[in-house]
Amino acid sequence: MNTEDQNRLRDWLNAQGLGGKAFGMKPLAGGQSNPTYLLDTGDARLVLRKQPPGVLLKSAHAVDREYRVIRALRDSAVPVPQALAWCDDASVVGTPFYLMSFVEGRVLVDQSLPGMSAAEREAIYRDMNRVIAALHEVDVDAVGLSDYGRREGFISRQVDRWSRQLQGSPLAPGEAMRKLMEWLPQHLPPEQAATLIHGDFRLDNLIFDARDARVIAVLDWELSTLGDPLSDFAYHCMSWHIPHTLWRGIAGLDLAGLGLPDESVYRSWYAQRRTAIDDEAWRFYLGFNLFRMSAILHGIAERAQQGNANAADAVETGRKAGPLAELACRLVGI
């Protein structure tokens, strides 16, 4: 943001009763999607999340939905920051934004958890599993999210949505993506009862306590909706299949030596809390989520080409779309 944006923001904070005796602002690292800033008012530290500039895909960068779900979950078993204020006036900082409390803790990026003991790594993974299961147990009617999404046909609509997005992209999708667009609609699993889902539940979207292996906040809710909980859980479990050398994966590592659970053990923890997962359906869910992720990364590559991507490494990130789609093809056997 430029100086004029920051001055308008400071005035807006004061009008909302959120200002203080000082004003400092700096970008927070991480995320390809919604620009995020740390604000220091002298009295408190706040986090601002805003839509990026430029022409956006319909329903993308839904910071209004992020704000709504964080506010709805404030008294639930799912830890979230405190939702503080929403602003849809683009004249303040150029695009709509919201404010939430800053949560002090650890953001862990490398899923092999370097520098930790085997016991610490297992405890981290156990608490991730606990939190995603708790998310899928949220009573959406009780927290005011009964209209947060359509409850029927989630997977079929998602396959159609991401396929249409790829087909409409000025960057032509690769052969593996085209094969998945044909295969997935023909192999849909039985429909699951819809729950609240995060859509991007992974290690680096969580904040852990500074000392304990305990999740104290779940971040980045822009893809949340009502949908298939097993799809959400399979997305979270893609890392067991993505090579560590490719991107955010643990495939190929000595999991036992590191103290990390293998995928079957991690699935069993979730099943103890919620429901067992059929192996054939599981392969579909993994293949679908790898396809979905490849489509998301394809979109990042497209935005990088247009000059609208937020992160400096957007071009390199976008290049991973093809290998993830090829991995999906191998998993589902096409």
PLY file of the C-alpha trace (Angstrom):
ply
format ascii 1.0
element vertex 334
property float x
property float y
property float z
element edge 333
property int vertex1
property int vertex2
end_header
0.00 0.00 0.00
1.16 3.52 -0.70
1.28 6.38 1.81
-2.16 7.70 0.84
-3.71 4.25 1.39
-2.06 4.03 4.80
-3.28 7.49 5.79
-6.85 6.64 4.80
-6.58 3.35 6.68
-5.37 5.12 9.80
-8.33 7.50 9.63
-10.70 4.55 9.16
-9.21 2.72 12.16
-9.70 5.79 14.32
-13.32 6.07 13.17
-13.91 2.43 14.15
-12.35 2.90 17.56
-9.46 0.62 16.60
-6.76 3.26 16.30
-4.06 3.97 18.84
-1.22 6.24 19.73
0.91 4.99 16.81
0.58 3.43 13.37
2.93 0.91 11.83
2.30 -1.40 8.92
4.24 -4.16 7.16
3.39 -7.02 4.80
3.16 -10.49 6.29
4.91 -13.24 4.33
3.08 -16.26 3.00
0.10 -16.84 0.74
-0.34 -16.34 -2.99
-3.85 -15.00 -2.75
-5.02 -12.21 -0.44
-2.43 -9.57 0.55
-1.98 -9.60 4.32
-0.48 -6.92 6.58
0.48 -6.61 10.24
-0.71 -3.35 11.81
0.71 -1.96 15.04
-1.43 0.76 16.63
0.76 1.11 19.68
-2.06 -0.41 21.73
-2.56 -3.65 19.77
-1.31 -5.67 16.83
-3.91 -6.38 14.17
-3.92 -8.31 10.90
-5.47 -6.87 7.74
-6.50 -9.17 4.89
-7.60 -7.60 1.60
-8.53 -8.61 -1.90
-5.74 -8.22 -4.46
-6.05 -5.56 -7.15
-7.00 -6.31 -10.73
-9.74 -8.30 -12.45
-10.66 -11.29 -10.27
-12.38 -14.57 -11.02
-15.97 -14.73 -9.80
-16.12 -15.87 -6.13
-12.32 -15.80 -5.80
-10.48 -13.93 -3.01
-13.61 -13.98 -0.85
-12.35 -12.03 2.15
-15.96 -11.36 3.17
-16.48 -15.11 3.62
-13.24 -15.38 5.58
-14.47 -12.72 7.98
-17.90 -14.32 8.34
-16.61 -17.81 9.17
-13.97 -16.58 11.62
-16.63 -14.61 13.45
-19.01 -17.60 13.45
-16.40 -19.96 14.92
-15.33 -17.71 17.78
-16.91 -19.95 20.49
-16.42 -23.30 18.75
-13.86 -26.08 19.23
-12.01 -24.75 16.17
-9.45 -22.11 17.23
-9.55 -18.90 15.17
-8.37 -15.29 15.55
-10.86 -12.75 16.81
-12.78 -11.09 13.97
-12.66 -7.34 14.58
-14.05 -5.36 11.63
-15.13 -5.62 8.00
-14.86 -2.89 5.34
-16.36 -3.14 1.85
-15.46 0.46 0.96
-12.80 0.10 -1.73
-11.88 3.76 -1.41
-10.01 3.08 1.85
-7.21 0.80 0.65
-8.28 -0.01 -2.91
-10.18 -3.26 -2.27
-12.45 -4.69 0.49
-10.67 -5.91 3.62
-11.16 -7.16 7.16
-9.29 -6.96 10.43
-8.61 -9.73 12.92
-6.50 -10.10 16.02
-2.83 -11.03 15.67
-2.17 -14.48 17.15
1.33 -14.93 18.55
2.72 -18.41 17.95
4.57 -20.69 15.56
3.83 -21.03 11.84
5.46 -24.26 10.66
6.05 -24.55 6.92
8.21 -27.64 6.35
6.01 -30.67 7.04
9.04 -32.76 8.00
9.32 -30.44 11.04
13.12 -30.10 11.10
14.75 -29.54 14.47
12.02 -31.32 16.44
12.12 -34.63 18.26
10.12 -37.61 17.00
7.70 -37.18 19.92
7.18 -33.49 19.11
6.49 -34.27 15.44
3.90 -36.91 16.29
2.19 -34.53 18.73
2.00 -31.81 16.06
0.37 -34.20 13.61
-2.05 -35.52 16.23
-3.27 -32.02 17.00
-3.70 -31.14 13.32
-5.84 -34.26 13.02
-7.86 -33.28 16.10
-8.60 -29.82 14.74
-9.70 -30.88 11.26
-11.99 -33.51 12.78
-13.41 -30.86 15.13
-14.00 -28.59 12.13
-16.05 -31.28 10.40
-18.12 -31.72 13.58
-19.18 -28.06 13.81
-22.96 -27.64 13.93
-23.31 -25.14 11.08
-26.90 -24.30 11.98
-25.96 -23.49 15.56
-23.12 -21.15 14.55
-25.15 -19.32 11.91
-23.61 -20.87 8.79
-26.57 -22.89 7.53
-26.60 -20.85 4.30
-22.82 -20.80 3.87
-22.99 -23.08 0.81
-25.09 -25.63 -1.03
-25.20 -28.96 0.78
-25.78 -31.22 -2.22
-23.57 -32.17 -5.15
-20.37 -30.65 -3.80
-17.87 -32.90 -5.61
-19.64 -32.82 -8.98
-19.91 -29.02 -8.79
-16.26 -28.70 -7.83
-15.09 -30.90 -10.70
-17.21 -28.84 -13.08
-16.03 -25.52 -11.61
-12.31 -26.22 -11.82
-12.67 -27.83 -15.25
-14.47 -24.76 -16.60
-11.85 -22.50 -15.05
-9.08 -24.41 -16.80
-10.97 -24.46 -20.08
-11.46 -20.70 -19.90
-7.86 -19.91 -19.04
-5.68 -18.13 -21.60
-2.98 -20.63 -20.54
-3.84 -23.97 -22.11
-4.09 -26.83 -19.57
-1.67 -29.74 -20.00
-2.51 -33.27 -21.11
-2.78 -34.64 -17.54
-5.29 -31.93 -16.61
-7.37 -32.73 -19.69
-7.38 -36.45 -18.83
-8.55 -35.70 -15.30
-11.31 -33.40 -16.56
-12.64 -36.38 -18.53
-12.11 -39.09 -15.87
-13.30 -37.41 -12.67
-16.98 -36.79 -13.59
-17.32 -40.47 -14.52
-16.04 -41.80 -11.17
-17.77 -39.69 -8.50
-17.91 -41.39 -5.05
-21.10 -41.67 -2.97
-22.12 -38.27 -1.65
-21.19 -37.46 1.96
-23.33 -35.38 4.32
-22.10 -31.80 4.01
-20.16 -30.15 6.83
-18.19 -26.94 7.20
-14.92 -27.43 5.31
-11.82 -25.26 5.20
-10.73 -25.89 1.62
-7.02 -25.26 2.31
-6.30 -27.03 5.61
-2.55 -27.57 5.81
0.30 -27.14 8.26
1.30 -23.62 7.25
-2.27 -22.33 7.55
-2.17 -23.13 11.27
-0.61 -21.27 14.18
0.76 -23.45 16.97
1.40 -22.48 20.56
4.96 -21.23 21.05
5.82 -24.18 23.29
3.10 -26.82 23.12
2.07 -28.96 20.16
-1.33 -27.28 20.13
-3.11 -25.45 17.32
-4.19 -22.02 18.56
-5.53 -20.56 15.29
-6.63 -21.75 11.86
-6.02 -19.16 9.11
-6.84 -18.54 5.42
-10.55 -19.38 5.21
-11.27 -17.92 1.77
-12.06 -21.35 0.24
-14.27 -22.48 3.12
-17.84 -23.55 2.43
-20.29 -26.35 3.15
-19.13 -29.48 1.40
-17.73 -32.99 1.53
-15.61 -33.50 4.68
-13.71 -36.44 3.18
-12.66 -34.26 0.28
-11.42 -31.66 2.76
-9.51 -34.31 4.71
-8.01 -35.80 1.53
-6.77 -32.36 0.53
-5.04 -32.16 3.89
-3.49 -35.60 3.25
-2.09 -34.89 -0.23
1.32 -34.28 1.31
1.83 -38.01 1.86
1.82 -38.37 -1.94
3.64 -35.20 -3.03
7.44 -35.63 -3.13
9.32 -33.53 -0.60
11.50 -32.30 -3.47
8.50 -31.04 -5.48
6.35 -28.95 -3.14
5.03 -29.10 0.41
5.11 -32.89 0.57
6.56 -35.65 2.72
6.52 -38.48 0.17
9.92 -40.13 -0.03
10.98 -39.19 3.51
11.78 -41.68 6.28
8.51 -41.11 8.13
9.14 -43.72 10.82
12.60 -42.32 11.49
11.21 -38.81 11.78
8.36 -39.85 14.04
5.73 -38.87 11.47
2.66 -41.08 11.03
2.19 -42.76 7.68
-1.02 -41.98 5.82
-2.87 -45.10 6.99
-2.19 -44.24 10.63
-3.21 -40.61 10.12
-6.42 -41.75 8.41
-7.13 -44.07 11.35
-6.87 -41.17 13.81
-9.48 -39.26 11.82
-11.67 -42.37 11.48
-11.65 -42.80 15.28
-13.01 -39.28 15.61
-15.46 -39.33 12.70
-15.82 -42.07 10.06
-13.90 -44.73 8.16
-12.95 -44.05 4.54
-13.33 -46.53 1.69
-10.01 -47.13 -0.10
-11.42 -46.74 -3.61
-13.20 -43.53 -2.73
-10.00 -42.32 -1.03
-8.05 -42.64 -4.30
-10.71 -40.56 -6.03
-10.59 -37.88 -3.34
-6.80 -37.70 -3.58
-6.91 -37.53 -7.37
-9.60 -34.86 -7.30
-7.69 -32.73 -4.80
-4.45 -32.97 -6.74
-6.42 -31.90 -9.82
-7.97 -29.03 -7.88
-4.57 -27.94 -6.57
-3.09 -28.11 -10.06
-5.95 -25.87 -11.26
-5.26 -23.40 -8.43
-1.56 -23.30 -9.30
-2.48 -22.93 -12.96
-4.47 -19.85 -11.91
-1.44 -18.49 -10.05
0.63 -18.94 -13.20
-2.06 -17.09 -15.15
-2.10 -14.19 -12.68
1.71 -14.06 -12.76
1.56 -13.73 -16.53
-0.96 -10.88 -16.17
1.07 -9.18 -13.42
-1.58 -9.64 -10.70
0.07 -12.34 -8.56
0.88 -11.36 -4.98
3.96 -13.45 -4.14
7.34 -12.98 -5.78
7.67 -16.72 -6.44
4.34 -16.97 -8.28
5.92 -18.03 -11.58
7.83 -20.89 -9.98
4.77 -21.95 -7.98
2.63 -21.98 -11.11
5.05 -24.38 -12.80
4.12 -27.09 -10.29
0.60 -27.41 -11.72
1.61 -29.93 -14.38
3.54 -32.34 -12.11
0.66 -32.39 -9.59
-1.85 -33.26 -12.33
0.45 -36.04 -13.54
0.66 -37.38 -9.98
-3.14 -37.40 -9.81
-3.30 -39.44 -12.99
-0.92 -42.02 -11.55
-2.89 -42.27 -8.30
-6.21 -42.94 -10.03
-4.66 -45.19 -12.68
-5.22 -43.26 -15.91
0 1
1 2
2 3
3 4
4 5
5 6
6 7
7 8
8 9
9 10
10 11
11 12
12 13
13 14
14 15
15 16
16 17
17 18
18 19
19 20
20 21
21 22
22 23
23 24
24 25
25 26
26 27
27 28
28 29
29 30
30 31
31 32
32 33
33 34
34 35
35 36
36 37
37 38
38 39
39 40
40 41
41 42
42 43
43 44
44 45
45 46
46 47
47 48
48 49
49 50
50 51
51 52
52 53
53 54
54 55
55 56
56 57
57 58
58 59
59 60
60 61
61 62
62 63
63 64
64 65
65 66
66 67
67 68
68 69
69 70
70 71
71 72
72 73
73 74
74 75
75 76
76 77
77 78
78 79
79 80
80 81
81 82
82 83
83 84
84 85
85 86
86 87
87 88
88 89
89 90
90 91
91 92
92 93
93 94
94 95
95 96
96 97
97 98
98 99
99 100
100 101
101 102
102 103
103 104
104 105
105 106
106 107
107 108
108 109
109 110
110 111
111 112
112 113
113 114
114 115
115 116
116 117
117 118
118 119
119 120
120 121
121 122
122 123
123 124
124 125
125 126
126 127
127 128
128 129
129 130
130 131
131 132
132 133
133 134
134 135
135 136
136 137
137 138
138 139
139 140
140 141
141 142
142 143
143 144
144 145
145 146
146 147
147 148
148 149
149 150
150 151
151 152
152 153
153 154
154 155
155 156
156 157
157 158
158 159
159 160
160 161
161 162
162 163
163 164
164 165
165 166
166 167
167 168
168 169
169 170
170 171
171 172
172 173
173 174
174 175
175 176
176 177
177 178
178 179
179 180
180 181
181 182
182 183
183 184
184 185
185 186
186 187
187 188
188 189
189 190
190 191
191 192
192 193
193 194
194 195
195 196
196 197
197 198
198 199
199 200
200 201
201 202
202 203
203 204
204 205
205 206
206 207
207 208
208 209
209 210
210 211
211 212
212 213
213 214
214 215
215 216
216 217
217 218
218 219
219 220
220 221
221 222
222 223
223 224
224 225
225 226
226 227
227 228
228 229
229 230
230 231
231 232
232 233
233 234
234 235
235 236
236 237
237 238
238 239
239 240
240 241
241 242
242 243
243 244
244 245
245 246
246 247
247 248
248 249
249 250
250 251
251 252
252 253
253 254
254 255
255 256
256 257
257 258
258 259
259 260
260 261
261 262
262 263
263 264
264 265
265 266
266 267
267 268
268 269
269 270
270 271
271 272
272 273
273 274
274 275
275 276
276 277
277 278
278 279
279 280
280 281
281 282
282 283
283 284
284 285
285 286
286 287
287 288
288 289
289 290
290 291
291 292
292 293
293 294
294 295
295 296
296 297
297 298
298 299
299 300
300 301
301 302
302 303
303 304
304 305
305 306
306 307
307 308
308 309
309 310
310 311
311 312
312 313
313 314
314 315
315 316
316 317
317 318
318 319
319 320
320 321
321 322
322 323
323 324
324 325
325 326
326 327
327 328
328 329
329 330
330 331
331 332
332 333
